[in-house]
Protein backbone atom coordinates (compact mmCIF):
# COMPACT_ATOMS: atom_id res chain seq x y z
CA UNK A 1 0.00 0.00 0.00
CA UNK A 2 1.09 3.58 -0.57
CA UNK A 3 2.10 5.58 2.52
CA UNK A 4 -1.00 7.62 3.28
CA UNK A 5 -2.54 9.74 6.01
CA UNK A 6 -6.20 10.48 6.63
CA UNK A 7 -7.69 13.73 7.88
CA UNK A 8 -11.43 13.24 8.24
CA UNK A 9 -12.63 12.00 4.85
CA UNK A 10 -9.61 13.39 3.00
CA UNK A 11 -6.75 11.00 2.31
CA UNK A 12 -3.27 12.19 1.43
CA UNK A 13 -0.54 10.07 -0.11
CA UNK A 14 3.18 10.76 -0.16
CA UNK A 15 4.55 10.81 -3.69
CA UNK A 16 8.03 9.63 -2.76
CA UNK A 17 10.91 10.79 -4.95
CA UNK A 18 10.40 12.54 -8.27
CA UNK A 19 13.03 13.77 -10.70
CA UNK A 20 12.44 17.39 -11.62
CA UNK A 21 13.78 20.00 -13.99
CA UNK A 22 16.18 22.69 -12.80
CA UNK A 23 17.64 25.94 -14.09
CA UNK A 24 20.84 24.10 -15.03
CA UNK A 25 18.95 21.48 -17.04
CA UNK A 26 20.03 18.71 -14.70
CA UNK A 27 17.26 16.52 -13.26
CA UNK A 28 17.22 16.71 -9.47
CA UNK A 29 15.51 14.45 -6.94
CA UNK A 30 12.66 15.97 -4.91
CA UNK A 31 11.08 13.94 -2.10
CA UNK A 32 8.81 16.27 -0.12
CA UNK A 33 5.57 16.18 -2.09
CA UNK A 34 2.17 14.67 -1.38
CA UNK A 35 -1.23 14.47 -3.05
CA UNK A 36 -4.83 14.32 -1.98
CA UNK A 37 -6.54 11.17 -3.25
CA UNK A 38 -10.00 12.04 -4.57
CA UNK A 39 -12.91 9.59 -4.78
CA UNK A 40 -12.20 8.92 -8.48
CA UNK A 41 -8.42 8.80 -8.19
CA UNK A 42 -6.04 5.87 -8.31
CA UNK A 43 -2.55 5.75 -6.85
CA UNK A 44 0.04 4.08 -9.08
CA UNK A 45 3.34 2.75 -7.76
CA UNK A 46 5.63 3.31 -10.73
CA UNK A 47 7.56 0.33 -12.10
CA UNK A 48 8.98 1.93 -15.25
CA UNK A 49 8.81 5.03 -17.42
CA UNK A 50 9.66 5.76 -20.99
CA UNK A 51 11.53 8.94 -21.89
CA UNK A 52 10.07 11.07 -24.66
CA UNK A 53 11.57 13.90 -26.69
CA UNK A 54 8.93 16.18 -25.19
CA UNK A 55 10.57 15.69 -21.78
CA UNK A 56 13.63 17.53 -23.07
CA UNK A 57 11.58 20.72 -23.41
CA UNK A 58 11.14 20.82 -19.62
CA UNK A 59 14.67 20.05 -18.43
CA UNK A 60 15.06 23.67 -17.32
CA UNK A 61 11.55 24.00 -15.85
CA UNK A 62 12.57 24.44 -12.23
CA UNK A 63 10.69 22.10 -9.90
CA UNK A 64 8.58 20.47 -12.61
CA UNK A 65 8.38 16.70 -12.26
CA UNK A 66 9.45 15.05 -15.50
CA UNK A 67 8.01 12.14 -17.45
CA UNK A 68 4.66 11.16 -18.97
CA UNK A 69 5.12 7.57 -20.16
CA UNK A 70 4.41 5.84 -16.87
CA UNK A 71 3.45 2.28 -16.03
CA UNK A 72 3.07 0.57 -12.70
CA UNK A 73 0.77 -1.16 -10.26
CA UNK A 74 -2.30 0.32 -8.58
CA UNK A 75 -1.65 0.48 -4.84
CA UNK A 76 -4.70 2.45 -3.71
CA UNK A 77 -8.06 3.58 -5.11
CA UNK A 78 -10.54 6.27 -4.16
CA UNK A 79 -13.96 5.42 -2.78
CA UNK A 80 -15.71 5.92 -6.14
CA UNK A 81 -13.30 4.02 -8.38
CA UNK A 82 -14.88 1.15 -10.34
CA UNK A 83 -12.60 0.73 -13.37
CA UNK A 84 -9.51 -0.77 -11.72
CA UNK A 85 -8.62 -2.54 -8.50
CA UNK A 86 -5.56 -2.60 -6.30
CA UNK A 87 -2.91 -4.75 -7.99
CA UNK A 88 -3.89 -3.86 -11.57
CA UNK A 89 -1.07 -3.21 -14.05
CA UNK A 90 -1.77 0.17 -15.61
CA UNK A 91 -0.27 3.09 -17.46
CA UNK A 92 -1.00 6.69 -18.34
CA UNK A 93 0.22 9.12 -20.95
CA UNK A 94 0.22 12.72 -22.14
CA UNK A 95 -3.35 13.68 -21.26
CA UNK A 96 -4.20 13.51 -17.56
CA UNK A 97 -7.76 14.84 -17.42
CA UNK A 98 -10.54 16.57 -19.34
CA UNK A 99 -13.96 17.88 -18.32
CA UNK A 100 -15.64 14.65 -19.60
CA UNK A 101 -18.81 16.54 -20.58
CA UNK A 102 -18.05 18.87 -23.50
CA UNK A 103 -18.80 17.95 -27.11
CA UNK A 104 -15.21 16.89 -27.70
CA UNK A 105 -15.24 14.53 -24.74
CA UNK A 106 -18.67 13.14 -25.53
CA UNK A 107 -17.57 12.30 -29.07
CA UNK A 108 -14.34 10.57 -28.08
CA UNK A 109 -12.01 13.52 -28.65
CA UNK A 110 -10.94 14.25 -25.09
CA UNK A 111 -7.47 15.34 -26.20
CA UNK A 112 -9.13 18.38 -27.82
CA UNK A 113 -11.14 19.35 -24.73
CA UNK A 114 -10.61 23.02 -23.90
CA UNK A 115 -10.27 22.05 -20.24
CA UNK A 116 -7.76 19.30 -20.94
CA UNK A 117 -4.93 18.85 -18.48
CA UNK A 118 -1.82 17.71 -20.28
CA UNK A 119 1.77 17.06 -19.37
CA UNK A 120 3.78 20.24 -19.09
CA UNK A 121 0.81 22.38 -18.09
CA UNK A 122 -0.84 20.23 -15.42
CA UNK A 123 0.35 18.00 -12.57
CA UNK A 124 3.75 19.66 -12.48
CA UNK A 125 4.32 18.28 -8.99
CA UNK A 126 4.33 14.65 -10.20
CA UNK A 127 5.59 12.77 -13.24
CA UNK A 128 6.37 9.28 -14.43
CA UNK A 129 10.06 9.66 -13.52
CA UNK A 130 9.38 9.02 -9.87
CA UNK A 131 7.91 6.74 -7.25
CA UNK A 132 4.19 7.35 -7.33
CA UNK A 133 1.48 9.04 -9.41
CA UNK A 134 -2.13 10.01 -8.61
CA UNK A 135 -4.59 10.29 -11.49
CA UNK A 136 -8.31 10.09 -12.27
CA UNK A 137 -9.35 6.53 -13.14
CA UNK A 138 -10.81 7.70 -16.46
CA UNK A 139 -7.29 8.38 -17.75
CA UNK A 140 -5.74 5.12 -16.61
CA UNK A 141 -5.13 2.35 -19.14
CA UNK A 142 -4.97 -1.32 -18.18
CA UNK A 143 -1.91 -3.07 -19.61
CA UNK A 144 -2.65 -6.44 -21.29
CA UNK A 145 -1.26 -9.41 -19.38
CA UNK A 146 1.08 -10.47 -22.19
CA UNK A 147 2.70 -7.03 -22.50
CA UNK A 148 5.64 -6.48 -20.10
CA UNK A 149 5.59 -3.12 -18.33
CA UNK A 150 9.12 -2.27 -19.46
CA UNK A 151 7.85 -2.28 -23.05
CA UNK A 152 4.49 -0.72 -22.26
CA UNK A 153 6.05 2.50 -20.93
CA UNK A 154 7.13 4.01 -24.27
CA UNK A 155 3.78 3.04 -25.79
CA UNK A 156 1.93 5.43 -23.45
CA UNK A 157 2.99 8.39 -25.59
CA UNK A 158 5.15 7.12 -28.45
CA UNK A 159 2.84 4.24 -29.29
CA UNK A 160 -0.29 6.31 -28.73
CA UNK A 161 1.03 9.08 -30.97
CA UNK A 162 1.81 6.77 -33.88
CA UNK A 163 -1.24 4.53 -33.59
CA UNK A 164 -3.48 7.56 -33.14
CA UNK A 165 -2.13 9.09 -36.35
CA UNK A 166 -2.94 5.94 -38.31
CA UNK A 167 -6.54 6.17 -37.13
CA UNK A 168 -6.69 9.97 -37.53
CA UNK A 169 -5.46 9.79 -41.13
CA UNK A 170 -7.87 6.93 -41.88
CA UNK A 171 -5.09 4.77 -43.30
CA UNK A 172 -6.36 1.64 -45.05
CA UNK A 173 -4.58 -1.74 -45.03
CA UNK A 174 -4.09 -1.77 -48.81
CA UNK A 175 -2.48 1.66 -49.00
CA UNK A 176 1.14 2.69 -49.46
CA UNK A 177 2.56 4.63 -46.51
CA UNK A 178 5.85 6.46 -46.09
CA UNK A 179 7.60 6.84 -42.73
CA UNK A 180 10.17 9.63 -42.55
CA UNK A 181 12.72 9.06 -39.80
CA UNK A 182 13.54 5.69 -38.23
CA UNK A 183 13.84 6.66 -34.59
CA UNK A 184 11.73 6.59 -31.44
CA UNK A 185 8.46 7.12 -33.32
CA UNK A 186 9.41 5.82 -36.74
CA UNK A 187 10.47 2.34 -35.64
CA UNK A 188 7.09 1.95 -33.93
CA UNK A 189 5.24 3.33 -36.97
CA UNK A 190 6.75 0.64 -39.20
CA UNK A 191 5.62 -2.09 -36.81
CA UNK A 192 2.06 -0.77 -36.53
CA UNK A 193 1.74 -0.28 -40.28
CA UNK A 194 3.06 -3.78 -40.96
CA UNK A 195 0.43 -5.26 -38.64
CA UNK A 196 -2.14 -2.95 -40.27
CA UNK A 197 -1.36 -4.55 -43.63
CA UNK A 198 0.12 -1.53 -45.42
CA UNK A 199 2.92 -1.30 -47.96
CA UNK A 200 5.64 0.62 -46.14
CA UNK A 201 8.37 2.88 -47.51
CA UNK A 202 10.98 3.94 -44.95
CA UNK A 203 12.86 7.21 -45.52
CA UNK A 204 16.11 7.91 -43.68
CA UNK A 205 19.06 10.20 -44.34
CA UNK A 206 21.59 7.44 -45.02
CA UNK A 207 21.62 3.69 -45.61
CA UNK A 208 22.65 2.99 -41.99
CA UNK A 209 19.20 1.92 -40.83
CA UNK A 210 18.06 0.04 -43.94
CA UNK A 211 18.60 -3.45 -42.58
CA UNK A 212 16.76 -2.69 -39.35
CA UNK A 213 13.91 -0.90 -41.12
CA UNK A 214 13.35 -3.89 -43.37
CA UNK A 215 13.55 -6.27 -40.42
CA UNK A 216 10.84 -4.25 -38.66
CA UNK A 217 8.61 -4.53 -41.72
CA UNK A 218 9.49 -1.89 -44.32
CA UNK A 219 9.03 -3.09 -47.90
CA UNK A 220 11.21 -0.35 -49.40
CA UNK A 221 13.95 1.90 -48.09
CA UNK A 222 15.01 5.30 -49.42
CA UNK A 223 18.22 7.04 -48.36
CA UNK A 224 17.30 10.68 -48.89
CA UNK A 225 20.87 11.97 -49.00
CA UNK A 226 21.94 9.74 -51.90
CA UNK A 227 18.54 9.84 -53.65
CA UNK A 228 17.15 13.33 -52.91
CA UNK A 229 14.80 13.28 -55.89
CA UNK A 230 13.38 9.87 -54.93
CA UNK A 231 14.14 8.38 -58.33
CA UNK A 232 12.42 5.05 -58.89
CA UNK A 233 10.14 5.51 -55.86
CA UNK A 234 6.39 5.37 -56.43
CA UNK A 235 4.22 7.96 -54.63
CA UNK A 236 2.78 7.17 -51.21
CA UNK A 237 -0.82 7.64 -50.15
CA UNK A 238 0.16 8.80 -46.68
CA UNK A 239 3.36 10.22 -45.23
CA UNK A 240 4.13 10.12 -41.50
CA UNK A 241 6.79 12.62 -40.41
CA UNK A 242 8.56 11.19 -37.37
CA UNK A 243 11.91 12.99 -37.54
CA UNK A 244 13.32 14.99 -34.63
CA UNK A 245 13.10 18.14 -36.76
CA UNK A 246 11.02 19.34 -39.68
CA UNK A 247 12.02 17.87 -43.05
CA UNK A 248 12.50 19.58 -46.40
CA UNK A 249 8.80 19.99 -47.12
CA UNK A 250 9.25 20.67 -50.84
CA UNK A 251 11.24 17.47 -51.22
CA UNK A 252 8.67 15.28 -49.50
CA UNK A 253 5.58 16.90 -51.03
CA UNK A 254 6.80 15.51 -54.35
CA UNK A 255 6.49 11.91 -53.18
CA UNK A 256 2.91 12.18 -51.88
CA UNK A 257 0.22 10.90 -54.26
CA UNK A 258 -2.72 13.02 -55.38
CA UNK A 259 -5.34 13.24 -52.63
CA UNK A 260 -2.66 12.06 -50.23
CA UNK A 261 -2.14 12.86 -46.57
CA UNK A 262 0.84 14.25 -44.67
CA UNK A 263 0.86 13.71 -40.90
CA UNK A 264 3.48 15.60 -38.84
CA UNK A 265 4.15 13.75 -35.57
CA UNK A 266 7.24 15.39 -34.10
CA UNK A 267 7.09 18.38 -31.77
CA UNK A 268 8.58 21.55 -33.27
CA UNK A 269 8.16 25.20 -32.30
CA UNK A 270 9.28 26.37 -35.73
CA UNK A 271 7.00 27.49 -38.54
CA UNK A 272 6.46 25.20 -41.54
CA UNK A 273 8.85 26.95 -43.91
CA UNK A 274 9.11 26.11 -47.58
CA UNK A 275 5.73 24.40 -47.85
CA UNK A 276 4.77 24.36 -51.56
CA UNK A 277 1.38 26.03 -51.36
CA UNK A 278 0.20 25.24 -54.88
CA UNK A 279 1.02 21.55 -54.47
CA UNK A 280 -1.57 21.36 -51.70
CA UNK A 281 -4.20 22.70 -54.07
CA UNK A 282 -3.13 21.06 -57.32
CA UNK A 283 -2.67 17.61 -55.77
CA UNK A 284 -5.52 18.05 -53.29
CA UNK A 285 -3.25 17.16 -50.38
CA UNK A 286 -4.23 17.09 -46.73
CA UNK A 287 -1.97 18.03 -43.83
CA UNK A 288 -3.45 16.31 -40.79
CA UNK A 289 -2.49 17.27 -37.26
CA UNK A 290 -2.48 14.38 -34.79
CA UNK A 291 -1.70 15.27 -31.20
CA UNK A 292 -1.93 11.94 -29.38
CA UNK A 293 -4.52 9.18 -29.16
CA UNK A 294 -7.70 9.78 -27.20
CA UNK A 295 -8.55 7.38 -24.37
CA UNK A 296 -10.49 4.93 -26.50
CA UNK A 297 -7.86 4.73 -29.22
CA UNK A 298 -5.13 4.55 -26.56
CA UNK A 299 -6.71 1.43 -25.12
CA UNK A 300 -7.16 -0.02 -28.60
CA UNK A 301 -3.46 0.64 -29.20
CA UNK A 302 -2.47 -1.41 -26.17
CA UNK A 303 -4.70 -4.31 -27.25
CA UNK A 304 -3.36 -4.12 -30.81
CA UNK A 305 0.25 -3.98 -29.59
CA UNK A 306 -0.19 -7.03 -27.37
CA UNK A 307 -2.02 -9.00 -30.05
CA UNK A 308 0.63 -8.37 -32.72
CA UNK A 309 3.70 -8.47 -30.51
CA UNK A 310 4.55 -4.84 -31.15
CA UNK A 311 7.09 -3.45 -28.73
CA UNK A 312 9.66 -0.68 -28.74
CA UNK A 313 13.37 -1.30 -29.09
CA UNK A 314 14.67 0.02 -25.80
CA UNK A 315 17.70 0.77 -23.67
CA UNK A 316 17.11 0.45 -19.93
CA UNK A 317 18.63 2.65 -17.24
CA UNK A 318 17.92 2.78 -13.50
CA UNK A 319 15.44 5.37 -12.27
CA UNK A 320 18.06 7.23 -10.26
CA UNK A 321 19.33 10.78 -10.56
CA UNK A 322 22.36 9.48 -12.44
CA UNK A 323 20.28 7.25 -14.71
CA UNK A 324 17.72 9.95 -15.53
CA UNK A 325 20.41 12.51 -16.38
CA UNK A 326 22.31 10.05 -18.55
CA UNK A 327 19.10 9.33 -20.46
CA UNK A 328 18.29 13.03 -20.87
CA UNK A 329 21.82 13.86 -22.04
CA UNK A 330 21.99 11.01 -24.51
CA UNK A 331 18.49 11.67 -25.86
CA UNK A 332 19.49 15.30 -26.44
CA UNK A 333 22.38 14.02 -28.59
CA UNK A 334 20.19 11.46 -30.35
CA UNK A 335 22.28 8.68 -28.83
CA UNK A 336 19.61 6.05 -28.19
CA UNK A 337 18.26 2.99 -29.98
CA UNK A 338 15.38 3.81 -29.95
CA UNK A 339 13.61 4.58 -26.66
CA UNK A 340 14.95 4.90 -23.13
CA UNK A 341 13.15 3.12 -20.30
CA UNK A 342 13.89 4.07 -16.70
CA UNK A 343 13.18 1.23 -14.28
CA UNK A 344 12.53 1.42 -10.55
CA UNK A 345 13.32 -1.20 -7.91
CA UNK A 346 9.73 -2.46 -8.15
CA UNK A 347 9.03 -5.55 -10.21
CA UNK A 348 6.44 -6.23 -12.86
CA UNK A 349 4.14 -8.74 -11.11
CA UNK A 350 3.73 -10.78 -14.31
CA UNK A 351 7.27 -10.55 -15.72
CA UNK A 352 9.77 -10.79 -12.90
C-alpha positions in Angstrom: 0.0 0.0 0.0 1.1 3.6 -0.6 2.1 5.6 2.5 -1.0 7.6 3.3 -2.5 9.7 6.0 -6.2 10.5 6.6 -7.7 13.7 7.9 -11.4 13.2 8.2 -12.6 12.0 4.8 -9.6 13.4 3.0 -6.8 11.0 2.3 -3.3 12.2 1.4 -0.5 10.1 -0.1 3.2 10.8 -0.2 4.5 10.8 -3.7 8.0 9.6 -2.8 10.9 10.8 -5.0 10.4 12.5 -8.3 13.0 13.8 -10.7 12.4 17.4 -11.6 13.8 20.0 -14.0 16.2 22.7 -12.8 17.6 25.9 -14.1 20.8 24.1 -15.0 19.0 21.5 -17.0 20.0 18.7 -14.7 17.3 16.5 -13.3 17.2 16.7 -9.5 15.5 14.5 -6.9 12.7 16.0 -4.9 11.1 13.9 -2.1 8.8 16.3 -0.1 5.6 16.2 -2.1 2.2 14.7 -1.4 -1.2 14.5 -3.1 -4.8 14.3 -2.0 -6.5 11.2 -3.3 -10.0 12.0 -4.6 -12.9 9.6 -4.8 -12.2 8.9 -8.5 -8.4 8.8 -8.2 -6.0 5.9 -8.3 -2.5 5.8 -6.8 0.0 4.1 -9.1 3.3 2.8 -7.8 5.6 3.3 -10.7 7.6 0.3 -12.1 9.0 1.9 -15.3 8.8 5.0 -17.4 9.7 5.8 -21.0 11.5 8.9 -21.9 10.1 11.1 -24.7 11.6 13.9 -26.7 8.9 16.2 -25.2 10.6 15.7 -21.8 13.6 17.5 -23.1 11.6 20.7 -23.4 11.1 20.8 -19.6 14.7 20.1 -18.4 15.1 23.7 -17.3 11.6 24.0 -15.9 12.6 24.4 -12.2 10.7 22.1 -9.9 8.6 20.5 -12.6 8.4 16.7 -12.3 9.5 15.0 -15.5 8.0 12.1 -17.5 4.7 11.2 -19.0 5.1 7.6 -20.2 4.4 5.8 -16.9 3.5 2.3 -16.0 3.1 0.6 -12.7 0.8 -1.2 -10.3 -2.3 0.3 -8.6 -1.7 0.5 -4.8 -4.7 2.5 -3.7 -8.1 3.6 -5.1 -10.5 6.3 -4.2 -14.0 5.4 -2.8 -15.7 5.9 -6.1 -13.3 4.0 -8.4 -14.9 1.2 -10.3 -12.6 0.7 -13.4 -9.5 -0.8 -11.7 -8.6 -2.5 -8.5 -5.6 -2.6 -6.3 -2.9 -4.8 -8.0 -3.9 -3.9 -11.6 -1.1 -3.2 -14.0 -1.8 0.2 -15.6 -0.3 3.1 -17.5 -1.0 6.7 -18.3 0.2 9.1 -21.0 0.2 12.7 -22.1 -3.4 13.7 -21.3 -4.2 13.5 -17.6 -7.8 14.8 -17.4 -10.5 16.6 -19.3 -14.0 17.9 -18.3 -15.6 14.7 -19.6 -18.8 16.5 -20.6 -18.1 18.9 -23.5 -18.8 17.9 -27.1 -15.2 16.9 -27.7 -15.2 14.5 -24.7 -18.7 13.1 -25.5 -17.6 12.3 -29.1 -14.3 10.6 -28.1 -12.0 13.5 -28.7 -10.9 14.2 -25.1 -7.5 15.3 -26.2 -9.1 18.4 -27.8 -11.1 19.3 -24.7 -10.6 23.0 -23.9 -10.3 22.1 -20.2 -7.8 19.3 -20.9 -4.9 18.9 -18.5 -1.8 17.7 -20.3 1.8 17.1 -19.4 3.8 20.2 -19.1 0.8 22.4 -18.1 -0.8 20.2 -15.4 0.4 18.0 -12.6 3.8 19.7 -12.5 4.3 18.3 -9.0 4.3 14.7 -10.2 5.6 12.8 -13.2 6.4 9.3 -14.4 10.1 9.7 -13.5 9.4 9.0 -9.9 7.9 6.7 -7.3 4.2 7.4 -7.3 1.5 9.0 -9.4 -2.1 10.0 -8.6 -4.6 10.3 -11.5 -8.3 10.1 -12.3 -9.3 6.5 -13.1 -10.8 7.7 -16.5 -7.3 8.4 -17.7 -5.7 5.1 -16.6 -5.1 2.4 -19.1 -5.0 -1.3 -18.2 -1.9 -3.1 -19.6 -2.6 -6.4 -21.3 -1.3 -9.4 -19.4 1.1 -10.5 -22.2 2.7 -7.0 -22.5 5.6 -6.5 -20.1 5.6 -3.1 -18.3 9.1 -2.3 -19.5 7.9 -2.3 -23.1 4.5 -0.7 -22.3 6.1 2.5 -20.9 7.1 4.0 -24.3 3.8 3.0 -25.8 1.9 5.4 -23.5 3.0 8.4 -25.6 5.1 7.1 -28.5 2.8 4.2 -29.3 -0.3 6.3 -28.7 1.0 9.1 -31.0 1.8 6.8 -33.9 -1.2 4.5 -33.6 -3.5 7.6 -33.1 -2.1 9.1 -36.3 -2.9 5.9 -38.3 -6.5 6.2 -37.1 -6.7 10.0 -37.5 -5.5 9.8 -41.1 -7.9 6.9 -41.9 -5.1 4.8 -43.3 -6.4 1.6 -45.0 -4.6 -1.7 -45.0 -4.1 -1.8 -48.8 -2.5 1.7 -49.0 1.1 2.7 -49.5 2.6 4.6 -46.5 5.9 6.5 -46.1 7.6 6.8 -42.7 10.2 9.6 -42.5 12.7 9.1 -39.8 13.5 5.7 -38.2 13.8 6.7 -34.6 11.7 6.6 -31.4 8.5 7.1 -33.3 9.4 5.8 -36.7 10.5 2.3 -35.6 7.1 2.0 -33.9 5.2 3.3 -37.0 6.8 0.6 -39.2 5.6 -2.1 -36.8 2.1 -0.8 -36.5 1.7 -0.3 -40.3 3.1 -3.8 -41.0 0.4 -5.3 -38.6 -2.1 -3.0 -40.3 -1.4 -4.6 -43.6 0.1 -1.5 -45.4 2.9 -1.3 -48.0 5.6 0.6 -46.1 8.4 2.9 -47.5 11.0 3.9 -44.9 12.9 7.2 -45.5 16.1 7.9 -43.7 19.1 10.2 -44.3 21.6 7.4 -45.0 21.6 3.7 -45.6 22.7 3.0 -42.0 19.2 1.9 -40.8 18.1 0.0 -43.9 18.6 -3.4 -42.6 16.8 -2.7 -39.4 13.9 -0.9 -41.1 13.4 -3.9 -43.4 13.6 -6.3 -40.4 10.8 -4.2 -38.7 8.6 -4.5 -41.7 9.5 -1.9 -44.3 9.0 -3.1 -47.9 11.2 -0.4 -49.4 14.0 1.9 -48.1 15.0 5.3 -49.4 18.2 7.0 -48.4 17.3 10.7 -48.9 20.9 12.0 -49.0 21.9 9.7 -51.9 18.5 9.8 -53.6 17.2 13.3 -52.9 14.8 13.3 -55.9 13.4 9.9 -54.9 14.1 8.4 -58.3 12.4 5.1 -58.9 10.1 5.5 -55.9 6.4 5.4 -56.4 4.2 8.0 -54.6 2.8 7.2 -51.2 -0.8 7.6 -50.1 0.2 8.8 -46.7 3.4 10.2 -45.2 4.1 10.1 -41.5 6.8 12.6 -40.4 8.6 11.2 -37.4 11.9 13.0 -37.5 13.3 15.0 -34.6 13.1 18.1 -36.8 11.0 19.3 -39.7 12.0 17.9 -43.1 12.5 19.6 -46.4 8.8 20.0 -47.1 9.2 20.7 -50.8 11.2 17.5 -51.2 8.7 15.3 -49.5 5.6 16.9 -51.0 6.8 15.5 -54.4 6.5 11.9 -53.2 2.9 12.2 -51.9 0.2 10.9 -54.3 -2.7 13.0 -55.4 -5.3 13.2 -52.6 -2.7 12.1 -50.2 -2.1 12.9 -46.6 0.8 14.2 -44.7 0.9 13.7 -40.9 3.5 15.6 -38.8 4.1 13.8 -35.6 7.2 15.4 -34.1 7.1 18.4 -31.8 8.6 21.6 -33.3 8.2 25.2 -32.3 9.3 26.4 -35.7 7.0 27.5 -38.5 6.5 25.2 -41.5 8.9 26.9 -43.9 9.1 26.1 -47.6 5.7 24.4 -47.8 4.8 24.4 -51.6 1.4 26.0 -51.4 0.2 25.2 -54.9 1.0 21.6 -54.5 -1.6 21.4 -51.7 -4.2 22.7 -54.1 -3.1 21.1 -57.3 -2.7 17.6 -55.8 -5.5 18.1 -53.3 -3.3 17.2 -50.4 -4.2 17.1 -46.7 -2.0 18.0 -43.8 -3.4 16.3 -40.8 -2.5 17.3 -37.3 -2.5 14.4 -34.8 -1.7 15.3 -31.2 -1.9 11.9 -29.4 -4.5 9.2 -29.2 -7.7 9.8 -27.2 -8.6 7.4 -24.4 -10.5 4.9 -26.5 -7.9 4.7 -29.2 -5.1 4.6 -26.6 -6.7 1.4 -25.1 -7.2 0.0 -28.6 -3.5 0.6 -29.2 -2.5 -1.4 -26.2 -4.7 -4.3 -27.3 -3.4 -4.1 -30.8 0.2 -4.0 -29.6 -0.2 -7.0 -27.4 -2.0 -9.0 -30.1 0.6 -8.4 -32.7 3.7 -8.5 -30.5 4.6 -4.8 -31.2 7.1 -3.4 -28.7 9.7 -0.7 -28.7 13.4 -1.3 -29.1 14.7 0.0 -25.8 17.7 0.8 -23.7 17.1 0.5 -19.9 18.6 2.6 -17.2 17.9 2.8 -13.5 15.4 5.4 -12.3 18.1 7.2 -10.3 19.3 10.8 -10.6 22.4 9.5 -12.4 20.3 7.3 -14.7 17.7 10.0 -15.5 20.4 12.5 -16.4 22.3 10.0 -18.6 19.1 9.3 -20.5 18.3 13.0 -20.9 21.8 13.9 -22.0 22.0 11.0 -24.5 18.5 11.7 -25.9 19.5 15.3 -26.4 22.4 14.0 -28.6 20.2 11.5 -30.3 22.3 8.7 -28.8 19.6 6.1 -28.2 18.3 3.0 -30.0 15.4 3.8 -29.9 13.6 4.6 -26.7 15.0 4.9 -23.1 13.1 3.1 -20.3 13.9 4.1 -16.7 13.2 1.2 -14.3 12.5 1.4 -10.5 13.3 -1.2 -7.9 9.7 -2.5 -8.1 9.0 -5.5 -10.2 6.4 -6.2 -12.9 4.1 -8.7 -11.1 3.7 -10.8 -14.3 7.3 -10.6 -15.7 9.8 -10.8 -12.9 
